[in-house]
Amino acid sequence: MSDDRAVETDDTATESTSMLSRTLLTWLELTVVGITGGAVGAAVGGPPAFIAYLLTTLVSVGILFHNVAALVDARIAATRASGAGASGTD
């Protein structure tokens, strides 16, 4: 029984580490995209700067969706793996 608790603790720690690393990766990607978009917008000015702003916003939303989807996929896979071992169906 103590072995089961150790496995659950390891799984929780792995999920927490995955969440933290994905959050930091998302923050880094958004920072890079924002700085790059701001630099491009400032360099070109006028209507092309507005296009750069829209493109930066679109890429930022894409980054958020991609990283949230990766976290959801990891959670679903972990749930299926823990559920498959308990029920024996897969």
Buried (B, 14 or more C-beta within 10 A) or exposed (E): EEEEEEEEEEEEEEBEEBEEEBEEEBEEBBEEBBEEBBEBBEEEEEEEBEEBBEBBEEBBEEBEEEBEEBBEEBEEEBEEEEEEEEEEEE
